[in-house]
Structure formats: structure tokens, C-alpha cells
Amino acid sequence: MMDKLCFTSEIIGDKYSTDPDSAGKSRKFYAKYWENTLSPNCTDYSTAGKAIYRGDTTISFNTIAGSVLRLVMTADMPQGSFARLQAIQSSELITDDLKRQFTEFQKLYHSLANFLPLPDDKWHRHTNMNTAKGASAAYHDFPDLFYQAVHDQVFGGPNAVVTEPVFTTNKSLAYFKRFNGQWCQFVEQNYLQDFFTDDTYNEFIRLAPTDTDIVLYRARKVVTPMDRENGMAYAQYFLTTAMTILNNRASRLADSKK
């Protein structure tokens, strides 16, 4: 039996992978929790490019951290979550409360509660489903945008139009078939229920910014005080919402194997 702490504790890279979502402990997690849906074999969740499936970190830390650092006009963007957290902690323009939230989320975001396996199949160069979610301007690594695309394009019925190429690779098509064309099965067998406001999984809890929220994906020459206030308020909303979702998912994962 695993308790909630097992799913909220930080996972670090190891001899299997420097990426926490592909580390040995993560692979064992996928093999256990997706044994009937995908595969019970840890080797099927191995290093990118060598496996059927690849771990994905569902809610990104770096997207929101990068935006906040651009709001305070950081000259050179630090690489990696820990370096960005350090830059946030050292800024005099970021409140102590927001710094505390970033610290809490940085520990939680590399936990099993934030991981799930996706098919590892490239449609162009180095782009698999994992990297498409993270790098595409259509999603910016926001799970509600990415999984809305999955809902609409893959589970949208006979008239659905697929515009995301990574959904059409051989491994991706085989992956989606495992859910029998049922969106509810996809959500429940991936333990994604806590990303929704309703029991039919049609309304996502919003993580992505609205048209009025300020999120900076690139540096601006000028950031006004109003931009900064808006962007910080959105960051606080994002972090509060993300941590609530992941703590709820951790409880769900723990309860599912009792």
C-alpha cells in the first residue's frame, strides 16, 4: 500500500535517466498503475527514443517561472527549475508569499502526482507527444490546452478533425485505441479526474491564461507596473490551482490501490 506522501515526494534523476519523469522509480510507477492499460513492463517506459512510452511532467514549473522572471526583467533566463527558483527567491520585486508558493510547487512538480506516460513516437525530428505539448505555441505546456486538443481531435467523434500531427503516428494511434474511443476511459485510466470541474470531464479546471492575463513567453523591452501586477496575480492563481490539482491526484492515486 502506498500513501499520499509517496506521490507528492520529489523524484530526482538517477542512473536510468536524468529526467525525473523517466527515472527508475517513475518507470515502476507507470508499470504498476498502467499495467492493464499500457504495459506492466518497466522497460516499455525507458529512455526517450528507445521505448514505447515516455514519462511526461503534466503541469510545468518552467513556463510560469519564466514568465514571472521576465516580468521582473531578468536579463538572462536561468535554465532548469532550481536555477529559476533561485532567481525568483533573490528578486526584490516578487512578494514573499509568491516566493513561498514557487518553492512549494518546485518540490511538488517533480513528483509522481505530476507524471503520466505518453507514447514515445516522433513525427518530425525530435517531436514526440511529450515535446509537442511542451514546445508548441498552441499549448505552451498547459495541460488543459493540450488535453482539450486530445478531447476534440481524438475523441471528438466521426467528424473530428485532427490538426496535431503527433496524434497520427503509429504509436500514438495504437495508444489512443487502448481507450476504446471513450474520453471518460482516457481520463479515468490516466487518473486525470482532478483536472476537471465536472463528472463527465467536459470542463477543464483552467490553468492556461485567459486573453486578459499577462504571461510572457519571451522578453519584452518594456514591462509596465500594471503588466507586472497582472502577471503576478495570474502566477499566484496558477500555483494555487496547480498544487490543489496535484494534491488531489496524489490522494486519488493512493486510494486507487488500497
Salt bridges, closest charged atoms under 4 A:
ASP19 OD2 - ARG54 NH2 2.63
ASP21 OD1 - ARG54 NH1 2.97
ASP56 OD2 - LYS133 NZ 3.28
ASP97 OD1 - ARG100 NH2 2.56
GLU104 OE2 - ARG100 NH1 2.99
ASP120 OD1 - LYS122 NZ 3.99
ASP141 OD1 - LYS133 NZ 2.67
ASP152 OD1 - HIS151 ND1 2.76
ASP194 OD2 - ARG252 NE 2.82
ASP213 OD2 - ARG206 NH1 3.12
ASP227 OD2 - ARG220 NH1 3.23
ASP255 OD1 - LYS258 NZ 3.19
